[in-house]
Amino acid sequence: MDAANGTRALAHPTREEILLEGVLHALSDPVRLRMVRTLAASPERLSCSSFDLPVTKSTSTHHFRVLRESGVIRQEYRGTSKMNGLRRDDLDVLFPGLLDSVLAAAARQERSP
């Protein structure tokens, strides 16, 4: 809890703490990749409940945590909801072209028979 403003804060790695192997691990899971694709397609932050995932709530919580701890997403509380946003700026500075390449490859793979 952030005593200054009474909000709950979640731990995120700094830009310098984001590691390529952690990002690649986070993106290697089909459910997490689906979550990242959803975030990449949205102009706004999305609440956890707005994702239509084929897993239980506890499993989706695990996937959100992996994405947050690897530095792929940023989560913040808004009231009782956790809002999620892609850390595109950080990822693009650290690994230029990686996120766009992964998203494009996932889209191509989805279209393939």
C-alpha positions, -999 to 999 in steps of 0.1 A, spaced: 0 0 0 13 34 -9 8 54 23 11 88 5 -21 83 -15 -38 53 1 -35 31 -30 -21 -4 -34 10 -5 -55 23 -36 -74 60 -43 -79 73 -39 -114 109 -42 -127 125 -10 -138 135 -7 -174 170 -17 -166 158 -48 -148 139 -62 -177 157 -92 -192 154 -106 -227 150 -142 -214 122 -131 -190 103 -114 -218 107 -143 -242 96 -167 -215 65 -146 -208 56 -144 -245 62 -181 -251 29 -192 -235 -1 -191 -259 -24 -176 -232 0 -149 -223 7 -141 -259 -31 -138 -265 -32 -114 -235 -4 -93 -250 -21 -93 -284 -53 -80 -268 -34 -53 -250 -15 -43 -281 -48 -39 -300 -64 -17 -274 -58 21 -271 -66 20 -234 -56 0 -204 -78 -30 -198 -91 -46 -166 -83 -82 -159 -120 -91 -162 -122 -77 -198 -100 -106 -211 -118 -137 -224 -94 -164 -215 -98 -202 -216 -84 -206 -181 -96 -203 -145 -94 -170 -127 -64 -182 -106 -45 -193 -137 -52 -160 -154 -39 -142 -122 -7 -163 -126 -4 -153 -162 -8 -116 -154 18 -119 -127 43 -135 -151 37 -107 -176 41 -80 -150 72 -95 -133 89 -99 -167 83 -63 -176 59 -69 -205 29 -52 -188 23 -26 -162 -6 -32 -137 -22 -6 -115 -52 -6 -93 -81 16 -103 -106 12 -75 -110 -26 -70 -99 -34 -106 -64 -41 -118 -58 -22 -151 -33 -36 -175 -12 -19 -201 16 -30 -224 51 -16 -216 57 -10 -253 80 20 -248 103 1 -224 103 -30 -246 109 -10 -278 139 8 -262 154 -24 -248 146 -48 -277 139 -28 -308 114 -45 -331 109 -76 -309 74 -69 -298 62 -59 -333 79 -90 -347 63 -113 -322 29 -98 -327 32 -100 -365 43 -136 -363 14 -145 -340 -11 -129 -364 4 -148 -393 2 -180 -374 -34 -174 -365 -43 -169 -401 -25 -201 -413 -46 -232 -419 
